[in-house]
């Protein structure tokens, strides 16, 4: 895989995750950002692990998001999620132990 950037899904205010995350000031849960990044990386069905992740800024409902991916050796990838306000999350995904 080479370096690339691509759009991620937007989460409308009606998304069920916002019901409890957080009333009065909804933000996109980090698990949705990680799930979208994993799907965009094409890891569906592959055995991998999120080696680390940082959430740098809250993401509001409906925000336009973009994923940037860079190979990181040993079959892993570094990723960054960007919104209008800059980088909102980043981390590293790598193959699970014993996987190619």
Order of alpha helices (4+ residues) and beta strands (2+ residues): beta-alpha-beta-beta-beta-beta
